[in-house]
Amino acid sequence: MRHDGDRLVLEGERLFDIRDFGLKPPRILMLRVDPTVTVRIRLVAEPA
């Protein structure tokens, strides 16, 4: 979290493994897809 002038900015990142949710990593033909997914968020709040 940081202040940017009169705005408040909140940024975060989290790595999820789909196997933790009981899902199998998908396969496309003979290729395996990485079971991890990175989720990033950026929220900006400023006065109206």
Secondary structure, 3 states (H helix, E strand, C coil): CEEECCEEEEEEEEEEEHHHHCCCCCEECCEECCCEEEEEEEEEECCC
